[in-house]
Amino acid sequence: MRWDDLFADMEAQLAAQRYRDVEAEAAEMTRAETAEALLEDRCAAHRGSHLRMSLRGGLLVEGVVDSAGAGWTVLLDAGHEILVPLDAVDWVEGLGLHRQSPEQRRRLGLPHALRALAMARVGARVHLRSGPTAVLEGTVDRAGRDHLDLALHPQEEFRRRRVVRSARTIPYSALACVVADSGAQ
């Protein structure tokens, strides 16, 4: 009888150790997956969710996630699309733990999103990282690899040669976000 109790105790200890090993392995896998997570994948997985973002320069934006790509996301808010370069983000509120898998990731980067905006020829407000009052109004004429050309004109006017006051070239590194009418995409 004592042998039966001894063997039962040993089996219980082995089972408990196997359970602890499985738990430790699962925790390590979770840590490894978390370490590989990209902000763009988390934003993409929350399409349709409401997020708030604080951007460099002190600007606070919020809206429903419409889309996300390599280094950017688009929020919809009150009839406007807000294109946010993710390297301009100080913090995000509203993200859960879900993330898009790397296989589902959009490969299109910020230049592609801005080229789509240029092709749509809609008015836009370009917010710069230098501060919340650093806002330029106009139309994105061209989008290069690391910069865009913005024709400056009043937002309520369509881009016409006679209303364009000047043109500015803006490096992407200076962008906090670009706000356009929802008809832009």
C-alpha positions in Angstrom: 0.0 0.0 0.0 2.8 2.4 0.8 4.3 1.7 -2.6 1.1 2.6 -4.3 1.0 5.9 -2.5 4.6 6.6 -3.3 4.1 5.9 -7.0 0.9 8.0 -7.1 2.8 10.9 -5.4 5.7 10.6 -8.0 3.2 10.6 -10.9 1.4 13.6 -9.5 4.7 15.5 -9.2 5.7 14.6 -12.8 2.3 15.7 -14.1 2.6 19.0 -12.2 6.1 19.6 -13.6 4.9 18.9 -17.2 2.0 21.4 -16.6 4.5 24.0 -15.4 6.8 23.4 -18.4 3.9 23.8 -20.8 2.8 27.0 -19.0 6.4 28.4 -19.2 6.7 27.5 -22.9 3.4 29.2 -23.7 4.4 32.3 -21.8 7.7 32.4 -23.6 6.0 32.0 -27.0 3.6 34.9 -26.1 6.5 37.1 -25.1 8.3 36.2 -28.4 5.1 37.0 -30.4 4.7 40.3 -28.6 8.3 41.2 -29.2 7.7 40.8 -33.0 4.4 42.9 -33.0 4.4 46.0 -35.2 2.1 49.0 -34.4 0.9 48.9 -38.0 -0.3 45.3 -37.5 -2.1 46.2 -34.4 -3.8 49.2 -36.1 -4.8 47.0 -39.1 -6.3 44.4 -36.8 -8.5 47.1 -35.2 -10.2 48.2 -38.4 -13.6 49.7 -37.4 -12.4 50.5 -33.9 -12.2 54.0 -32.4 -8.7 55.1 -31.5 -7.2 58.3 -30.1 -3.6 59.3 -31.0 -1.3 61.9 -29.7 1.1 63.0 -32.4 4.5 64.7 -32.3 4.0 68.4 -32.0 1.1 68.2 -29.6 -1.8 67.3 -32.0 -4.5 64.9 -30.8 -6.5 63.0 -33.4 -9.2 60.4 -33.1 -11.4 58.4 -35.3 -12.3 54.9 -36.6 -9.5 52.9 -38.2 -10.3 52.6 -41.9 -7.0 51.1 -43.2 -3.4 50.7 -42.4 -0.2 50.0 -44.4 3.5 49.9 -43.9 4.1 52.7 -41.5 0.8 54.5 -41.7 -2.9 54.3 -40.8 -6.0 56.1 -41.8 -8.7 57.2 -39.2 -12.1 58.4 -40.3 -13.6 61.3 -38.3 -16.5 63.6 -39.1 -16.3 63.2 -42.9 -12.5 63.5 -43.0 -9.8 61.0 -43.5 -6.7 61.4 -41.3 -3.6 59.8 -42.7 -1.2 59.3 -39.8 2.5 58.3 -40.4 3.1 55.9 -37.5 6.5 57.4 -36.7 4.7 60.6 -35.8 2.7 58.9 -33.0 3.6 59.5 -29.4 0.8 57.3 -28.0 -2.4 55.4 -29.0 -5.4 54.8 -26.9 -8.0 52.1 -27.7 -5.8 49.3 -29.1 -6.5 45.8 -27.9 -3.9 43.1 -28.0 -5.0 41.7 -31.4 -2.6 42.1 -34.3 -2.7 41.3 -38.0 -0.5 38.4 -39.1 2.6 39.3 -41.2 1.1 37.3 -44.1 -1.9 39.8 -44.1 0.3 42.9 -43.9 -0.1 45.5 -46.6 3.2 46.3 -48.3 2.1 49.7 -49.5 4.1 52.4 -47.7 3.4 56.1 -46.9 4.4 57.3 -50.3 1.8 55.1 -51.9 -0.9 56.4 -49.6 0.1 60.0 -50.4 0.2 59.3 -54.2 -3.4 58.1 -53.9 -4.3 61.4 -52.2 -2.4 63.3 -55.0 -4.4 61.4 -57.7 -7.7 62.2 -55.9 -6.9 66.0 -56.2 -8.8 66.9 -53.0 -8.0 69.6 -50.6 -6.0 68.7 -47.6 -4.7 70.1 -44.3 -1.1 69.1 -43.7 -0.2 69.2 -40.0 3.5 69.4 -39.3 5.3 68.0 -36.3 6.7 71.4 -35.4 3.5 72.2 -33.5 -0.3 72.2 -33.5 -0.4 75.6 -35.2 1.9 74.5 -38.0 -0.9 73.7 -40.6 -0.7 74.1 -44.3 -3.8 74.0 -46.6 -3.8 73.0 -50.2 -3.6 70.0 -52.5 -1.0 67.3 -52.7 0.4 67.7 -56.2 3.1 65.0 -56.1 4.4 62.4 -53.6 8.0 61.3 -53.9 9.9 58.6 -52.0 10.6 60.8 -49.0 8.7 64.1 -49.6 5.5 65.6 -51.0 4.8 68.8 -53.0 1.8 70.8 -51.7 0.2 73.5 -53.7 -0.9 76.1 -51.1 -4.4 77.5 -51.5 -7.5 78.1 -49.3 -9.1 74.8 -48.4 -12.6 75.9 -49.6 -11.2 76.6 -53.1 -10.4 73.9 -55.7 -6.8 73.8 -56.9 -6.6 76.2 -59.8 -3.6 78.1 -60.9 -5.1 81.4 -60.0 -5.8 80.4 -56.3 -2.4 78.7 -55.7 -0.3 81.1 -53.5 2.8 79.0 -53.6 4.1 75.5 -53.5 6.0 73.8 -50.7 8.1 70.6 -50.6 7.6 68.8 -47.3 9.7 65.9 -46.1 7.7 63.0 -44.7 9.7 63.2 -41.5 8.0 66.6 -40.9 4.5 65.2 -41.2 2.3 64.8 -38.1 -0.8 63.9 -40.3 -2.7 64.8 -43.4 -6.4 65.5 -43.2 -8.5 65.2 -46.3 -12.2 65.0 -47.2 -13.5 61.5 -47.2 -13.9 61.6 -50.9 -10.1 61.3 -51.2 -9.8 57.6 -51.5 
